[in-house]
Amino acid sequence: MKKLVLLLLPGVMVFCLCTLAAADTQSDPQGGKTFPETEGILQLGKGNFNRALKKHKQLLVHFYTPLTSEGHRVAAAFESAAAELQGSEVKLAVIDVKKEKDLVKKLNVTGQPTIRLYLSGDINNPAPCPVPQSSASILIWLQRRAGSPADLIVDIDQLEATEELTVVGFFKELNHEYVQVFYAAAIDLPDIRFVVMQSDELINKYSVTQDVLLLRKSQRIQAYKMKPETSKEDLIVFISIYQMDPVTEYNGQTASQILGSPVLNHALLFVNKSSDDFQEIFSAFHSTAEAFRMK
């Protein structure tokens, strides 16, 4: 499968502004010991990880790599999410992979950044959390795991025009096996809005014959027909490919989306956008990109 990507490489300078704050502590009634805590996030290591695992029913852990832009972005999302989750069953924690190499190896953590949700003290079967784009991504992922990952819309007016992609599932019977595949994909894609509809009005408006429809600004982007053999992974690949334009400029905002997509092969175009023949080159590249989508 190919994805075509327009890659432009202007000079980039990155600056990081870091602040240091004294860590608070959280008492542990079971052992009388305390957990160091900063901005509502537990600071865990080899000495206290197991105790934290036993104490918290849901422990969402960010395995953090210092001095990386991606690590700082996820850390910022974690701080905001921690404030929203105060008083809930979910506790957020961070482990510095540079300092805690033995623990990271024991937990078999590979790849960065890595986020895992440990449930009911089970150290062996954590749920992998998608790398969040924002704190909202974390909250939506947790909500979708806890209940229905898609909203049931009964009024066509509720399908608001938005710049963002909306994945609409049309299912007459909500207990159909296709719905479970749809919900599973929604959990793994918390940055995308998913809705379920049973309205004939919308089906007629968009001449829907498929089960899944991608909309942006209420305009039809693409449709997908579910089959008995369709897997969650199949649906995620389809959505991820059509979430972006056929040709996507590589920059700080799109890098994680491109590199984190399930498509592994990319065609890269290095081009000067101010050159006289840019439009001609881009047009040819764009036409080829369209032809190779989903191939």
C-alpha positions, 0 to 999 in steps of 0.5 A: 500500500502506498501513501504519497506525501509532499515533503518540504524541508525548510530550516527549522529551529526548535526551542524548549522552555522548561520549568521546574517545580517541587513535587507534591506527594500522595500518601499511600494508606496501605504502606504509609509511604508517599508517592512523589507527584507533580501537577497531579501526575505520579512520578513512578520508578522501580521503587514504587511502581508496584505499590501504585499499581495495587493502589489505583484501579486504573493507572495510565502511565506515560513512559517519558523520554526527556528532551524530545519534542514528542515527549514534551507534547505528550507530557503537556497533554498529560498535565491537562488531562490530569487536572480534568480527571481529579477525583476519578478512578483514573490516575495518571503517572509518568516513568522516565525511561532514561532513569528507569531502564531496568523497570522499562526493560522488565515491563517490555516497553519498546518504542517512544512515546509509549502510553499504557493503561494498567487495570486492577493491578494487572501488570501483564495485560495493559491496554495500549493508548494511542499517542494523544494529540491533546488532552482531549484525546486522552479523555475521549479514549478513556470515555470510549473504553468505558462505554459506547465509543460513538454517539447515536444521532437521531436528528440530521441537524446534529451532524454539524459542519466541521473542518474535522473528519467525521466517521458515520456508521449506518447500522439498522441493528446496533447489535450487528457484528459490524457495529463492534468492529466500528466501535473498536476502530473508534477506540483506537482513533480518539482524535476522530469523531465517530457517530452512529446513525439510523436515519433514513433521511441521511441515507437518502441525502448522501445516497448511502449504500455502504455502511461507513461514510466519511464526511468533512464540512457535511461533504462526502469524502469517501464511503466503505462497505463492511464485509464479514471479514472486515477487521478493525485494522482494515477500517482504521487503514481506510479512515487514516488514508482518507483523513489526510489529503492525497498529498500532505505537506510534511511539517511539525503539525503533520509529522506525527500523523504521517509517521504514526499512520498504518501506511508504511510506504511513502513517496516523498517529493522534495520541491521548492514551492516558490519555483516557477514549475511548482504547480505543474509538478504538484499537479502531476504528483497529486494526480498520481497520489489519487490513483494510488490511494488504498493500493 
